[in-house]
Amino acid sequence: MNVRRVMLDVDKARGGPELVDIAEAIEGVAGVEGVNITTTEIDEETVGLQVTVEGDGIDYDALIDAIGHTGAAVHSTDEIVAGARIVERVPRTR
């Protein structure tokens, strides 16, 4: 499967890896062409992150392992885009 975009919910300890260290680990994964890490929540012990990765043929398992090796934890995969092209999400209206 040609994975082109992955959006992850990731937590790290406040004293844990720096965002640049997580980004560097992600950049080293096969198929990754770009990464965006955004802080979404901060509490006393943890920092919540939204991690968006784009590329061509992203190695999903290696991506999860690379994040884990930094000391951060992946809580969920919130979006996967795969195929010959990127298909943007179309919000539903009710």
PDB file with one MODEL, atoms N, CA, C and O in Angstrom:
MODEL        1
ATOM      1  N   MET A   1       0.852  -1.180   0.000  1.00  0.00           N
ATOM      2  CA  MET A   1       0.000   0.000   0.000  1.00  0.00           C
ATOM      3  C   MET A   1       0.894   1.238   0.000  1.00  0.00           C
ATOM      4  O   MET A   1       1.867   1.306   0.751  1.00  0.00           O
ATOM      5  N   ASN A   2       0.563   2.212  -0.841  1.00  0.00           N
ATOM      6  CA  ASN A   2       1.327   3.450  -0.933  1.00  0.00           C
ATOM      7  C   ASN A   2       0.747   4.477   0.042  1.00  0.00           C
ATOM      8  O   ASN A   2      -0.171   5.221  -0.303  1.00  0.00           O
ATOM      9  N   VAL A   3       1.290   4.511   1.261  1.00  0.00           N
ATOM     10  CA  VAL A   3       0.837   5.464   2.277  1.00  0.00           C
ATOM     11  C   VAL A   3       1.446   6.821   1.973  1.00  0.00           C
ATOM     12  O   VAL A   3       2.663   6.951   1.840  1.00  0.00           O
ATOM     13  N   ARG A   4       0.590   7.834   1.864  1.00  0.00           N
ATOM     14  CA  ARG A   4       1.037   9.174   1.490  1.00  0.00           C
ATOM     15  C   ARG A   4       0.892  10.202   2.606  1.00  0.00           C
ATOM     16  O   ARG A   4       1.626  11.189   2.634  1.00  0.00           O
ATOM     17  N   ARG A   5      -0.051   9.981   3.531  1.00  0.00           N
ATOM     18  CA  ARG A   5      -0.208  10.892   4.676  1.00  0.00           C
ATOM     19  C   ARG A   5      -0.669  10.088   5.881  1.00  0.00           C
ATOM     20  O   ARG A   5      -1.508   9.194   5.770  1.00  0.00           O
ATOM     21  N   VAL A   6      -0.100  10.426   7.040  1.00  0.00           N
ATOM     22  CA  VAL A   6      -0.498   9.822   8.302  1.00  0.00           C
ATOM     23  C   VAL A   6      -0.651  10.941   9.315  1.00  0.00           C
ATOM     24  O   VAL A   6       0.227  11.794   9.449  1.00  0.00           O
ATOM     25  N   MET A   7      -1.783  10.935  10.038  1.00  0.00           N
ATOM     26  CA  MET A   7      -1.984  11.893  11.122  1.00  0.00           C
ATOM     27  C   MET A   7      -2.112  11.096  12.422  1.00  0.00           C
ATOM     28  O   MET A   7      -2.941  10.192  12.530  1.00  0.00           O
ATOM     29  N   LEU A   8      -1.283  11.444  13.399  1.00  0.00           N
ATOM     30  CA  LEU A   8      -1.200  10.699  14.647  1.00  0.00           C
ATOM     31  C   LEU A   8      -1.451  11.602  15.851  1.00  0.00           C
ATOM     32  O   LEU A   8      -1.118  12.787  15.841  1.00  0.00           O
ATOM     33  N   ASP A   9      -2.048  11.014  16.889  1.00  0.00           N
ATOM     34  CA  ASP A   9      -2.182  11.651  18.197  1.00  0.00           C
ATOM     35  C   ASP A   9      -1.055  11.075  19.048  1.00  0.00           C
ATOM     36  O   ASP A   9      -1.030   9.873  19.315  1.00  0.00           O
ATOM     37  N   VAL A  10      -0.131  11.921  19.473  1.00  0.00           N
ATOM     38  CA  VAL A  10       1.076  11.481  20.178  1.00  0.00           C
ATOM     39  C   VAL A  10       1.189  12.252  21.491  1.00  0.00           C
ATOM     40  O   VAL A  10       0.877  13.441  21.548  1.00  0.00           O
ATOM     41  N   ASP A  11       1.636  11.570  22.539  1.00  0.00           N
ATOM     42  CA  ASP A  11       1.938  12.227  23.816  1.00  0.00           C
ATOM     43  C   ASP A  11       3.413  12.043  24.130  1.00  0.00           C
ATOM     44  O   ASP A  11       4.019  11.027  23.787  1.00  0.00           O
ATOM     45  N   LYS A  12       3.973  13.047  24.788  1.00  0.00           N
ATOM     46  CA  LYS A  12       5.341  12.950  25.294  1.00  0.00           C
ATOM     47  C   LYS A  12       5.380  13.539  26.688  1.00  0.00           C
ATOM     48  O   LYS A  12       4.555  14.387  27.029  1.00  0.00           O
ATOM     49  N   ALA A  13       6.320  13.105  27.490  1.00  0.00           N
ATOM     50  CA  ALA A  13       6.508  13.679  28.822  1.00  0.00           C
ATOM     51  C   ALA A  13       7.011  15.106  28.677  1.00  0.00           C
ATOM     52  O   ALA A  13       7.738  15.419  27.734  1.00  0.00           O
ATOM     53  N   ARG A  14       6.625  15.977  29.614  1.00  0.00           N
ATOM     54  CA  ARG A  14       7.086  17.373  29.539  1.00  0.00           C
ATOM     55  C   ARG A  14       8.594  17.471  29.522  1.00  0.00           C
ATOM     56  O   ARG A  14       9.153  18.348  28.864  1.00  0.00           O
ATOM     57  N   GLY A  15       9.251  16.592  30.227  1.00  0.00           N
ATOM     58  CA  GLY A  15      10.712  16.587  30.229  1.00  0.00           C
ATOM     59  C   GLY A  15      11.278  15.638  29.192  1.00  0.00           C
ATOM     60  O   GLY A  15      12.484  15.392  29.168  1.00  0.00           O
ATOM     61  N   GLY A  16      10.431  15.110  28.344  1.00  0.00           N
ATOM     62  CA  GLY A  16      10.825  14.109  27.356  1.00  0.00           C
ATOM     63  C   GLY A  16      11.497  14.708  26.153  1.00  0.00           C
ATOM     64  O   GLY A  16      12.078  15.790  26.230  1.00  0.00           O
ATOM     65  N   PRO A  17      11.425  14.013  25.042  1.00  0.00           N
ATOM     66  CA  PRO A  17      12.158  14.471  23.852  1.00  0.00           C
ATOM     67  C   PRO A  17      11.656  15.829  23.369  1.00  0.00           C
ATOM     68  O   PRO A  17      10.478  16.159  23.507  1.00  0.00           O
ATOM     69  N   GLU A  18      12.563  16.599  22.809  1.00  0.00           N
ATOM     70  CA  GLU A  18      12.201  17.875  22.194  1.00  0.00           C
ATOM     71  C   GLU A  18      11.488  17.595  20.873  1.00  0.00           C
ATOM     72  O   GLU A  18      11.694  16.547  20.261  1.00  0.00           O
ATOM     73  N   LEU A  19      10.649  18.536  20.434  1.00  0.00           N
ATOM     74  CA  LEU A  19       9.930  18.352  19.177  1.00  0.00           C
ATOM     75  C   LEU A  19      10.885  18.128  18.018  1.00  0.00           C
ATOM     76  O   LEU A  19      10.600  17.325  17.130  1.00  0.00           O
ATOM     77  N   VAL A  20      12.003  18.820  18.013  1.00  0.00           N
ATOM     78  CA  VAL A  20      12.974  18.673  16.924  1.00  0.00           C
ATOM     79  C   VAL A  20      13.544  17.259  16.900  1.00  0.00           C
ATOM     80  O   VAL A  20      13.856  16.743  15.826  1.00  0.00           O
ATOM     81  N   ASP A  21      13.687  16.618  18.068  1.00  0.00           N
ATOM     82  CA  ASP A  21      14.198  15.246  18.114  1.00  0.00           C
ATOM     83  C   ASP A  21      13.180  14.264  17.539  1.00  0.00           C
ATOM     84  O   ASP A  21      13.547  13.321  16.839  1.00  0.00           O
ATOM     85  N   ILE A  22      11.901  14.489  17.838  1.00  0.00           N
ATOM     86  CA  ILE A  22      10.845  13.643  17.279  1.00  0.00           C
ATOM     87  C   ILE A  22      10.794  13.838  15.761  1.00  0.00           C
ATOM     88  O   ILE A  22      10.689  12.867  15.012  1.00  0.00           O
ATOM     89  N   ALA A  23      10.868  15.090  15.312  1.00  0.00           N
ATOM     90  CA  ALA A  23      10.833  15.383  13.873  1.00  0.00           C
ATOM     91  C   ALA A  23      12.014  14.730  13.164  1.00  0.00           C
ATOM     92  O   ALA A  23      11.856  14.180  12.074  1.00  0.00           O
ATOM     93  N   GLU A  24      13.177  14.785  13.766  1.00  0.00           N
ATOM     94  CA  GLU A  24      14.360  14.179  13.155  1.00  0.00           C
ATOM     95  C   GLU A  24      14.197  12.665  13.029  1.00  0.00           C
ATOM     96  O   GLU A  24      14.574  12.083  12.012  1.00  0.00           O
ATOM     97  N   ALA A  25      13.642  12.032  14.049  1.00  0.00           N
ATOM     98  CA  ALA A  25      13.413  10.586  14.001  1.00  0.00           C
ATOM     99  C   ALA A  25      12.417  10.233  12.893  1.00  0.00           C
ATOM    100  O   ALA A  25      12.603   9.257  12.167  1.00  0.00           O
ATOM    101  N   ILE A  26      11.362  11.037  12.773  1.00  0.00           N
ATOM    102  CA  ILE A  26      10.350  10.793  11.742  1.00  0.00           C
ATOM    103  C   ILE A  26      10.945  10.988  10.354  1.00  0.00           C
ATOM    104  O   ILE A  26      10.671  10.209   9.441  1.00  0.00           O
ATOM    105  N   GLU A  27      11.758  12.026  10.198  1.00  0.00           N
ATOM    106  CA  GLU A  27      12.361  12.320   8.894  1.00  0.00           C
ATOM    107  C   GLU A  27      13.241  11.184   8.381  1.00  0.00           C
ATOM    108  O   GLU A  27      13.436  11.031   7.176  1.00  0.00           O
ATOM    109  N   GLY A  28      13.765  10.394   9.306  1.00  0.00           N
ATOM    110  CA  GLY A  28      14.624   9.277   8.926  1.00  0.00           C
ATOM    111  C   GLY A  28      13.878   8.044   8.447  1.00  0.00           C
ATOM    112  O   GLY A  28      14.506   7.070   8.031  1.00  0.00           O
ATOM    113  N   VAL A  29      12.542   8.063   8.496  1.00  0.00           N
ATOM    114  CA  VAL A  29      11.733   6.904   8.090  1.00  0.00           C
ATOM    115  C   VAL A  29      11.588   6.891   6.565  1.00  0.00           C
ATOM    116  O   VAL A  29      11.387   7.932   5.939  1.00  0.00           O
ATOM    117  N   ALA A  30      11.692   5.711   5.990  1.00  0.00           N
ATOM    118  CA  ALA A  30      11.569   5.550   4.534  1.00  0.00           C
ATOM    119  C   ALA A  30      10.243   6.103   4.035  1.00  0.00           C
ATOM    120  O   ALA A  30       9.184   5.810   4.590  1.00  0.00           O
ATOM    121  N   GLY A  31      10.316   6.905   2.981  1.00  0.00           N
ATOM    122  CA  GLY A  31       9.129   7.454   2.342  1.00  0.00           C
ATOM    123  C   GLY A  31       8.680   8.803   2.871  1.00  0.00           C
ATOM    124  O   GLY A  31       7.841   9.450   2.245  1.00  0.00           O
ATOM    125  N   VAL A  32       9.205   9.248   3.998  1.00  0.00           N
ATOM    126  CA  VAL A  32       8.785  10.524   4.591  1.00  0.00           C
ATOM    127  C   VAL A  32       9.429  11.678   3.832  1.00  0.00           C
ATOM    128  O   VAL A  32      10.646  11.711   3.646  1.00  0.00           O
ATOM    129  N   GLU A  33       8.598  12.623   3.395  1.00  0.00           N
ATOM    130  CA  GLU A  33       9.087  13.815   2.704  1.00  0.00           C
ATOM    131  C   GLU A  33       8.875  15.078   3.518  1.00  0.00           C
ATOM    132  O   GLU A  33       9.531  16.088   3.263  1.00  0.00           O
ATOM    133  N   GLY A  34       7.967  15.046   4.500  1.00  0.00           N
ATOM    134  CA  GLY A  34       7.729  16.208   5.341  1.00  0.00           C
ATOM    135  C   GLY A  34       6.961  15.827   6.587  1.00  0.00           C
ATOM    136  O   GLY A  34       6.216  14.847   6.597  1.00  0.00           O
ATOM    137  N   VAL A  35       7.150  16.610   7.642  1.00  0.00           N
ATOM    138  CA  VAL A  35       6.475  16.354   8.910  1.00  0.00           C
ATOM    139  C   VAL A  35       6.061  17.679   9.544  1.00  0.00           C
ATOM    140  O   VAL A  35       6.787  18.669   9.462  1.00  0.00           O
ATOM    141  N   ASN A  36       4.891  17.688  10.174  1.00  0.00           N
ATOM    142  CA  ASN A  36       4.407  18.833  10.936  1.00  0.00           C
ATOM    143  C   ASN A  36       4.033  18.318  12.318  1.00  0.00           C
ATOM    144  O   ASN A  36       3.248  17.378  12.439  1.00  0.00           O
ATOM    145  N   ILE A  37       4.587  18.924  13.356  1.00  0.00           N
ATOM    146  CA  ILE A  37       4.262  18.561  14.737  1.00  0.00           C
ATOM    147  C   ILE A  37       3.696  19.791  15.414  1.00  0.00           C
ATOM    148  O   ILE A  37       4.345  20.835  15.478  1.00  0.00           O
ATOM    149  N   THR A  38       2.466  19.658  15.923  1.00  0.00           N
ATOM    150  CA  THR A  38       1.785  20.769  16.572  1.00  0.00           C
ATOM    151  C   THR A  38       1.406  20.372  17.990  1.00  0.00           C
ATOM    152  O   THR A  38       0.814  19.315  18.207  1.00  0.00           O
ATOM    153  N   THR A  39       1.748  21.223  18.956  1.00  0.00           N
ATOM    154  CA  THR A  39       1.333  20.987  20.334  1.00  0.00           C
ATOM    155  C   THR A  39      -0.153  21.300  20.455  1.00  0.00           C
ATOM    156  O   THR A  39      -0.603  22.381  20.074  1.00  0.00           O
ATOM    157  N   THR A  40      -0.908  20.347  20.987  1.00  0.00           N
ATOM    158  CA  THR A  40      -2.353  20.520  21.117  1.00  0.00           C
ATOM    159  C   THR A  40      -2.810  20.668  22.554  1.00  0.00           C
ATOM    160  O   THR A  40      -3.884  21.212  22.811  1.00  0.00           O
ATOM    161  N   GLU A  41      -2.004  20.189  23.497  1.00  0.00           N
ATOM    162  CA  GLU A  41      -2.399  20.236  24.908  1.00  0.00           C
ATOM    163  C   GLU A  41      -1.167  20.090  25.784  1.00  0.00           C
ATOM    164  O   GLU A  41      -0.245  19.341  25.461  1.00  0.00           O
ATOM    165  N   ILE A  42      -1.162  20.819  26.902  1.00  0.00           N
ATOM    166  CA  ILE A  42      -0.085  20.701  27.880  1.00  0.00           C
ATOM    167  C   ILE A  42      -0.727  20.577  29.250  1.00  0.00           C
ATOM    168  O   ILE A  42      -1.567  21.392  29.631  1.00  0.00           O
ATOM    169  N   ASP A  43      -0.317  19.536  29.998  1.00  0.00           N
ATOM    170  CA  ASP A  43      -0.753  19.452  31.386  1.00  0.00           C
ATOM    171  C   ASP A  43       0.487  19.309  32.264  1.00  0.00           C
ATOM    172  O   ASP A  43       1.603  19.539  31.799  1.00  0.00           O
ATOM    173  N   GLU A  44       0.302  18.936  33.516  1.00  0.00           N
ATOM    174  CA  GLU A  44       1.429  18.915  34.447  1.00  0.00           C
ATOM    175  C   GLU A  44       2.533  17.955  34.041  1.00  0.00           C
ATOM    176  O   GLU A  44       3.711  18.241  34.255  1.00  0.00           O
ATOM    177  N   GLU A  45       2.163  16.806  33.450  1.00  0.00           N
ATOM    178  CA  GLU A  45       3.157  15.785  33.163  1.00  0.00           C
ATOM    179  C   GLU A  45       3.386  15.510  31.680  1.00  0.00           C
ATOM    180  O   GLU A  45       4.459  15.042  31.298  1.00  0.00           O
ATOM    181  N   THR A  46       2.387  15.796  30.836  1.00  0.00           N
ATOM    182  CA  THR A  46       2.512  15.415  29.433  1.00  0.00           C
ATOM    183  C   THR A  46       2.204  16.565  28.478  1.00  0.00           C
ATOM    184  O   THR A  46       1.585  17.564  28.844  1.00  0.00           O
ATOM    185  N   VAL A  47       2.659  16.383  27.251  1.00  0.00           N
ATOM    186  CA  VAL A  47       2.387  17.307  26.157  1.00  0.00           C
ATOM    187  C   VAL A  47       1.719  16.499  25.045  1.00  0.00           C
ATOM    188  O   VAL A  47       2.270  15.502  24.579  1.00  0.00           O
ATOM    189  N   GLY A  48       0.530  16.934  24.621  1.00  0.00           N
ATOM    190  CA  GLY A  48      -0.173  16.281  23.525  1.00  0.00           C
ATOM    191  C   GLY A  48       0.245  16.890  22.205  1.00  0.00           C
ATOM    192  O   GLY A  48       0.389  18.107  22.091  1.00  0.00           O
ATOM    193  N   LEU A  49       0.440  16.042  21.207  1.00  0.00           N
ATOM    194  CA  LEU A  49       0.919  16.487  19.905  1.00  0.00           C
ATOM    195  C   LEU A  49       0.042  15.926  18.795  1.00  0.00           C
ATOM    196  O   LEU A  49      -0.441  14.797  18.882  1.00  0.00           O
ATOM    197  N   GLN A  50      -0.159  16.719  17.758  1.00  0.00           N
ATOM    198  CA  GLN A  50      -0.732  16.216  16.518  1.00  0.00           C
ATOM    199  C   GLN A  50       0.426  16.149  15.534  1.00  0.00           C
ATOM    200  O   GLN A  50       1.075  17.157  15.254  1.00  0.00           O
ATOM    201  N   VAL A  51       0.679  14.958  15.014  1.00  0.00           N
ATOM    202  CA  VAL A  51       1.794  14.743  14.103  1.00  0.00           C
ATOM    203  C   VAL A  51       1.223  14.379  12.731  1.00  0.00           C
ATOM    204  O   VAL A  51       0.493  13.398  12.593  1.00  0.00           O
ATOM    205  N   THR A  52       1.564  15.178  11.723  1.00  0.00           N
ATOM    206  CA  THR A  52       1.145  14.907  10.356  1.00  0.00           C
ATOM    207  C   THR A  52       2.391  14.653   9.523  1.00  0.00           C
ATOM    208  O   THR A  52       3.327  15.452   9.513  1.00  0.00           O
ATOM    209  N   VAL A  53       2.383  13.524   8.827  1.00  0.00           N
ATOM    210  CA  VAL A  53       3.522  13.115   8.011  1.00  0.00           C
ATOM    211  C   VAL A  53       3.028  12.924   6.582  1.00  0.00           C
ATOM    212  O   VAL A  53       1.984  12.311   6.360  1.00  0.00           O
ATOM    213  N   GLU A  54       3.776  13.447   5.615  1.00  0.00           N
ATOM    214  CA  GLU A  54       3.443  13.234   4.209  1.00  0.00           C
ATOM    215  C   GLU A  54       4.663  12.701   3.475  1.00  0.00           C
ATOM    216  O   GLU A  54       5.805  12.959   3.853  1.00  0.00           O
ATOM    217  N   GLY A  55       4.389  11.952   2.419  1.00  0.00           N
ATOM    218  CA  GLY A  55       5.461  11.407   1.605  1.00  0.00           C
ATOM    219  C   GLY A  55       4.906  10.481   0.555  1.00  0.00           C
ATOM    220  O   GLY A  55       3.754  10.603   0.138  1.00  0.00           O
ATOM    221  N   ASP A  56       5.733   9.559   0.136  1.00  0.00           N
ATOM    222  CA  ASP A  56       5.349   8.591  -0.893  1.00  0.00           C
ATOM    223  C   ASP A  56       5.875   7.234  -0.451  1.00  0.00           C
ATOM    224  O   ASP A  56       7.087   7.025  -0.387  1.00  0.00           O
ATOM    225  N   GLY A  57       4.972   6.315  -0.148  1.00  0.00           N
ATOM    226  CA  GLY A  57       5.391   4.999   0.329  1.00  0.00           C
ATOM    227  C   GLY A  57       5.914   5.033   1.746  1.00  0.00           C
ATOM    228  O   GLY A  57       6.909   4.375   2.053  1.00  0.00           O
ATOM    229  N   ILE A  58       5.261   5.792   2.622  1.00  0.00           N
ATOM    230  CA  ILE A  58       5.690   5.894   4.025  1.00  0.00           C
ATOM    231  C   ILE A  58       5.611   4.512   4.676  1.00  0.00           C
ATOM    232  O   ILE A  58       4.599   3.820   4.565  1.00  0.00           O
ATOM    233  N   ASP A  59       6.676   4.126   5.347  1.00  0.00           N
ATOM    234  CA  ASP A  59       6.715   2.862   6.083  1.00  0.00           C
ATOM    235  C   ASP A  59       6.033   3.094   7.437  1.00  0.00           C
ATOM    236  O   ASP A  59       6.655   3.576   8.384  1.00  0.00           O
ATOM    237  N   TYR A  60       4.745   2.742   7.508  1.00  0.00           N
ATOM    238  CA  TYR A  60       3.928   3.037   8.691  1.00  0.00           C
ATOM    239  C   TYR A  60       4.510   2.397   9.958  1.00  0.00           C
ATOM    240  O   TYR A  60       4.628   3.063  10.987  1.00  0.00           O
ATOM    241  N   ASP A  61       4.870   1.122   9.888  1.00  0.00           N
ATOM    242  CA  ASP A  61       5.400   0.442  11.082  1.00  0.00           C
ATOM    243  C   ASP A  61       6.701   1.087  11.559  1.00  0.00           C
ATOM    244  O   ASP A  61       6.911   1.253  12.761  1.00  0.00           O
ATOM    245  N   ALA A  62       7.568   1.446  10.621  1.00  0.00           N
ATOM    246  CA  ALA A  62       8.826   2.110  10.982  1.00  0.00           C
ATOM    247  C   ALA A  62       8.557   3.487  11.575  1.00  0.00           C
ATOM    248  O   ALA A  62       9.280   3.934  12.465  1.00  0.00           O
ATOM    249  N   LEU A  63       7.517   4.160  11.081  1.00  0.00           N
ATOM    250  CA  LEU A  63       7.135   5.468  11.614  1.00  0.00           C
ATOM    251  C   LEU A  63       6.740   5.354  13.083  1.00  0.00           C
ATOM    252  O   LEU A  63       7.210   6.127  13.918  1.00  0.00           O
ATOM    253  N   ILE A  64       5.881   4.397  13.395  1.00  0.00           N
ATOM    254  CA  ILE A  64       5.440   4.197  14.774  1.00  0.00           C
ATOM    255  C   ILE A  64       6.619   3.834  15.663  1.00  0.00           C
ATOM    256  O   ILE A  64       6.741   4.346  16.776  1.00  0.00           O
ATOM    257  N   ASP A  65       7.493   2.951  15.176  1.00  0.00           N
ATOM    258  CA  ASP A  65       8.685   2.558  15.943  1.00  0.00           C
ATOM    259  C   ASP A  65       9.610   3.738  16.186  1.00  0.00           C
ATOM    260  O   ASP A  65      10.137   3.891  17.289  1.00  0.00           O
ATOM    261  N   ALA A  66       9.817   4.574  15.173  1.00  0.00           N
ATOM    262  CA  ALA A  66      10.721   5.722  15.302  1.00  0.00           C
ATOM    263  C   ALA A  66      10.227   6.684  16.371  1.00  0.00           C
ATOM    264  O   ALA A  66      11.015   7.197  17.166  1.00  0.00           O
ATOM    265  N   ILE A  67       8.922   6.928  16.390  1.00  0.00           N
ATOM    266  CA  ILE A  67       8.349   7.816  17.416  1.00  0.00           C
ATOM    267  C   ILE A  67       8.528   7.199  18.795  1.00  0.00           C
ATOM    268  O   ILE A  67       8.909   7.885  19.743  1.00  0.00           O
ATOM    269  N   GLY A  68       8.254   5.915  18.905  1.00  0.00           N
ATOM    270  CA  GLY A  68       8.406   5.221  20.184  1.00  0.00           C
ATOM    271  C   GLY A  68       9.829   5.237  20.704  1.00  0.00           C
ATOM    272  O   GLY A  68      10.049   5.341  21.911  1.00  0.00           O
ATOM    273  N   HIS A  69      10.800   5.136  19.804  1.00  0.00           N
ATOM    274  CA  HIS A  69      12.202   5.148  20.225  1.00  0.00           C
ATOM    275  C   HIS A  69      12.642   6.502  20.778  1.00  0.00           C
ATOM    276  O   HIS A  69      13.665   6.580  21.458  1.00  0.00           O
ATOM    277  N   THR A  70      11.897   7.562  20.503  1.00  0.00           N
ATOM    278  CA  THR A  70      12.243   8.870  21.073  1.00  0.00           C
ATOM    279  C   THR A  70      11.758   8.993  22.509  1.00  0.00           C
ATOM    280  O   THR A  70      12.193   9.885  23.237  1.00  0.00           O
ATOM    281  N   GLY A  71      10.854   8.097  22.925  1.00  0.00           N
ATOM    282  CA  GLY A  71      10.261   8.183  24.250  1.00  0.00           C
ATOM    283  C   GLY A  71       8.841   8.725  24.221  1.00  0.00           C
ATOM    284  O   GLY A  71       8.179   8.786  25.257  1.00  0.00           O
ATOM    285  N   ALA A  72       8.370   9.117  23.052  1.00  0.00           N
ATOM    286  CA  ALA A  72       6.977   9.567  22.905  1.00  0.00           C
ATOM    287  C   ALA A  72       6.092   8.346  22.653  1.00  0.00           C
ATOM    288  O   ALA A  72       6.584   7.276  22.295  1.00  0.00           O
ATOM    289  N   ALA A  73       4.776   8.517  22.843  1.00  0.00           N
ATOM    290  CA  ALA A  73       3.843   7.398  22.690  1.00  0.00           C
ATOM    291  C   ALA A  73       2.737   7.765  21.710  1.00  0.00           C
ATOM    292  O   ALA A  73       2.107   8.815  21.836  1.00  0.00           O
ATOM    293  N   VAL A  74       2.506   6.891  20.732  1.00  0.00           N
ATOM    294  CA  VAL A  74       1.414   7.088  19.777  1.00  0.00           C
ATOM    295  C   VAL A  74       0.134   6.564  20.414  1.00  0.00           C
ATOM    296  O   VAL A  74       0.051   5.390  20.777  1.00  0.00           O
ATOM    297  N   HIS A  75      -0.870   7.441  20.550  1.00  0.00           N
ATOM    298  CA  HIS A  75      -2.149   7.040  21.146  1.00  0.00           C
ATOM    299  C   HIS A  75      -3.148   6.580  20.098  1.00  0.00           C
ATOM    300  O   HIS A  75      -3.929   5.661  20.348  1.00  0.00           O
ATOM    301  N   SER A  76      -3.133   7.207  18.932  1.00  0.00           N
ATOM    302  CA  SER A  76      -4.064   6.779  17.891  1.00  0.00           C
ATOM    303  C   SER A  76      -3.591   7.270  16.532  1.00  0.00           C
ATOM    304  O   SER A  76      -2.846   8.243  16.412  1.00  0.00           O
ATOM    305  N   THR A  77      -4.055   6.555  15.513  1.00  0.00           N
ATOM    306  CA  THR A  77      -3.885   6.986  14.139  1.00  0.00           C
ATOM    307  C   THR A  77      -5.199   7.629  13.734  1.00  0.00           C
ATOM    308  O   THR A  77      -6.224   6.951  13.663  1.00  0.00           O
ATOM    309  N   ASP A  78      -5.185   8.921  13.468  1.00  0.00           N
ATOM    310  CA  ASP A  78      -6.406   9.666  13.204  1.00  0.00           C
ATOM    311  C   ASP A  78      -6.715   9.812  11.720  1.00  0.00           C
ATOM    312  O   ASP A  78      -7.854  10.100  11.354  1.00  0.00           O
ATOM    313  N   GLU A  79      -5.720   9.617  10.864  1.00  0.00           N
ATOM    314  CA  GLU A  79      -5.951   9.694   9.426  1.00  0.00           C
ATOM    315  C   GLU A  79      -4.863   8.929   8.691  1.00  0.00           C
ATOM    316  O   GLU A  79      -3.685   8.998   9.041  1.00  0.00           O
ATOM    317  N   ILE A  80      -5.282   8.203   7.671  1.00  0.00           N
ATOM    318  CA  ILE A  80      -4.349   7.558   6.728  1.00  0.00           C
ATOM    319  C   ILE A  80      -4.829   7.934   5.336  1.00  0.00           C
ATOM    320  O   ILE A  80      -6.014   7.800   5.032  1.00  0.00           O
ATOM    321  N   VAL A  81      -3.930   8.400   4.493  1.00  0.00           N
ATOM    322  CA  VAL A  81      -4.247   8.648   3.089  1.00  0.00           C
ATOM    323  C   VAL A  81      -3.298   7.767   2.293  1.00  0.00           C
ATOM    324  O   VAL A  81      -2.084   7.794   2.493  1.00  0.00           O
ATOM    325  N   ALA A  82      -3.876   6.983   1.385  1.00  0.00           N
ATOM    326  CA  ALA A  82      -3.062   6.058   0.600  1.00  0.00           C
ATOM    327  C   ALA A  82      -3.558   6.027  -0.839  1.00  0.00           C
ATOM    328  O   ALA A  82      -4.698   6.389  -1.128  1.00  0.00           O
ATOM    329  N   GLY A  83      -2.689   5.593  -1.721  1.00  0.00           N
ATOM    330  CA  GLY A  83      -3.067   5.444  -3.121  1.00  0.00           C
ATOM    331  C   GLY A  83      -2.160   6.235  -4.035  1.00  0.00           C
ATOM    332  O   GLY A  83      -1.094   6.701  -3.631  1.00  0.00           O
ATOM    333  N   ALA A  84      -2.596   6.380  -5.269  1.00  0.00           N
ATOM    334  CA  ALA A  84      -1.805   7.076  -6.281  1.00  0.00           C
ATOM    335  C   ALA A  84      -1.782   8.579  -6.061  1.00  0.00           C
ATOM    336  O   ALA A  84      -0.877   9.257  -6.546  1.00  0.00           O
ATOM    337  N   ARG A  85      -2.766   9.114  -5.336  1.00  0.00           N
ATOM    338  CA  ARG A  85      -2.801  10.552  -5.064  1.00  0.00           C
ATOM    339  C   ARG A  85      -3.403  10.795  -3.692  1.00  0.00           C
ATOM    340  O   ARG A  85      -4.008   9.900  -3.102  1.00  0.00           O
ATOM    341  N   ILE A  86      -3.236  12.003  -3.189  1.00  0.00           N
ATOM    342  CA  ILE A  86      -3.801  12.377  -1.888  1.00  0.00           C
ATOM    343  C   ILE A  86      -5.239  12.822  -2.088  1.00  0.00           C
ATOM    344  O   ILE A  86      -5.524  13.700  -2.902  1.00  0.00           O
ATOM    345  N   VAL A  87      -6.129  12.214  -1.346  1.00  0.00           N
ATOM    346  CA  VAL A  87      -7.536  12.591  -1.362  1.00  0.00           C
ATOM    347  C   VAL A  87      -7.813  13.348  -0.071  1.00  0.00           C
ATOM    348  O   VAL A  87      -7.668  12.798   1.021  1.00  0.00           O
ATOM    349  N   GLU A  88      -8.212  14.610  -0.196  1.00  0.00           N
ATOM    350  CA  GLU A  88      -8.503  15.427   0.976  1.00  0.00           C
ATOM    351  C   GLU A  88      -9.835  15.018   1.586  1.00  0.00           C
ATOM    352  O   GLU A  88     -10.758  14.611   0.881  1.00  0.00           O
ATOM    353  N   ARG A  89      -9.920  15.131   2.886  1.00  0.00           N
ATOM    354  CA  ARG A  89     -11.145  14.846   3.618  1.00  0.00           C
ATOM    355  C   ARG A  89     -12.202  15.875   3.260  1.00  0.00           C
ATOM    356  O   ARG A  89     -11.923  17.072   3.202  1.00  0.00           O
ATOM    357  N   VAL A  90     -13.410  15.404   3.022  1.00  0.00           N
ATOM    358  CA  VAL A  90     -14.538  16.293   2.742  1.00  0.00           C
ATOM    359  C   VAL A  90     -15.449  16.265   3.964  1.00  0.00           C
ATOM    360  O   VAL A  90     -16.040  15.227   4.263  1.00  0.00           O
ATOM    361  N   PRO A  91     -15.576  17.391   4.682  1.00  0.00           N
ATOM    362  CA  PRO A  91     -16.416  17.385   5.883  1.00  0.00           C
ATOM    363  C   PRO A  91     -17.880  17.124   5.528  1.00  0.00           C
ATOM    364  O   PRO A  91     -18.407  17.641   4.543  1.00  0.00           O
ATOM    365  N   ARG A  92     -18.506  16.317   6.351  1.00  0.00           N
ATOM    366  CA  ARG A  92     -19.935  16.054   6.171  1.00  0.00           C
ATOM    367  C   ARG A  92     -20.739  17.232   6.697  1.00  0.00           C
ATOM    368  O   ARG A  92     -20.387  17.841   7.707  1.00  0.00           O
ATOM    369  N   THR A  93     -21.809  17.539   6.006  1.00  0.00           N
ATOM    370  CA  THR A  93     -22.730  18.558   6.505  1.00  0.00           C
ATOM    371  C   THR A  93     -24.031  17.872   6.842  1.00  0.00           C
ATOM    372  O   THR A  93     -24.466  16.960   6.139  1.00  0.00           O
ATOM    373  N   ARG A  94     -24.643  18.309   7.907  1.00  0.00           N
ATOM    374  CA  ARG A  94     -25.906  17.695   8.342  1.00  0.00           C
ATOM    375  C   ARG A  94     -26.964  18.737   8.417  1.00  0.00           C
ATOM    376  O   ARG A  94     -28.106  18.433   8.763  1.00  0.00           O
TER     377      ARG A  94
ENDMDL
END
